[in-house]
Amino acid sequence: GSLVQDDGCLWIEADVCRWLVLWPSGSSAVEDRGQVVVRNDGHQAVVGTQVSAGGGEYRQEHYGFVVGLIQEQIPAPCRASGLYWLGYNVQTGTD
């Protein structure tokens, strides 16, 4: 799907679904030449591009489990879709 930024949240959008990406520990977002780039697990994902990602989906009914994994509450705007993607190796294209 596409990596998009909206209301301070980073989402993967595909078809009519939108998943909030739960990034691995140590991931960081930086601005590089006017683009937001997320670095994770030795990979890079550029906001506004098609990305690929390993991981798995969690739904709103698993919110307690998700919070336990990341050890913090997710801001309300980022819970809007009720879909979460526990992502790893999130990267632009196939780099």
C-alpha positions in Angstrom: 0.0 0.0 0.0 0.9 3.7 0.2 2.6 5.2 3.3 0.6 8.3 4.2 0.8 10.9 7.0 -2.4 12.3 8.4 -3.2 13.9 11.8 0.3 13.1 13.0 -0.1 9.4 12.3 1.6 7.2 9.7 -0.7 4.9 7.9 -0.5 2.2 5.2 -3.4 2.6 2.8 -4.5 -0.1 0.4 -7.8 -0.2 -1.4 -10.4 1.0 1.2 -8.4 0.0 4.3 -6.0 2.1 6.4 -3.7 0.5 9.0 -1.8 2.5 11.6 1.8 1.3 11.4 3.2 0.1 14.7 7.0 0.6 14.1 9.7 -1.6 15.6 11.7 -0.3 18.5 14.5 2.0 17.3 12.6 3.3 14.2 12.9 7.0 13.5 11.2 9.5 11.2 13.4 12.3 9.7 13.0 14.9 7.0 15.3 14.4 4.1 15.2 16.8 1.1 11.6 17.7 1.8 10.4 14.2 2.3 9.6 12.3 5.5 11.6 9.1 5.7 11.1 6.4 8.3 14.2 4.3 9.0 13.5 0.9 10.6 15.4 -2.4 10.8 18.0 -1.1 8.3 15.3 -0.2 5.7 13.7 3.1 4.7 10.1 4.0 3.9 9.3 7.3 2.3 5.9 8.9 3.1 3.9 9.3 -0.1 5.2 6.2 -1.8 4.2 2.6 -2.2 5.7 0.4 0.5 6.0 -3.2 1.3 6.0 -4.6 4.9 6.2 -7.7 6.8 4.1 -8.1 10.0 0.5 -8.7 10.9 -2.8 -7.1 11.4 -4.6 -6.4 14.7 -8.1 -5.0 15.0 -9.7 -2.7 17.5 -10.9 -5.6 19.6 -7.1 -6.3 20.2 -6.4 -2.8 21.3 -5.4 -3.9 24.8 -2.9 -6.3 23.4 -1.5 -3.6 21.1 -1.1 -1.2 24.0 0.7 -3.9 25.9 3.1 -4.4 23.0 4.0 -0.8 22.5 3.7 0.2 26.2 1.7 3.3 25.5 -1.8 4.5 24.5 -2.4 5.4 20.9 -3.7 9.0 20.3 -7.3 9.1 19.4 -6.8 10.4 15.8 -4.5 7.4 15.2 -7.1 4.9 16.3 -9.7 6.1 13.8 -9.6 3.1 11.5 -9.4 0.5 14.3 -6.8 -1.4 12.2 -3.2 -1.7 13.2 -0.2 -3.2 11.4 2.6 -4.5 13.5 5.2 -3.8 10.9 8.8 -4.8 10.3 11.0 -4.4 7.3 8.7 -1.6 6.1 10.4 -0.2 3.0 9.7 1.8 -0.1 9.4 -0.4 -3.2 11.7 -3.4 -3.0 14.9 -1.9 -1.6 
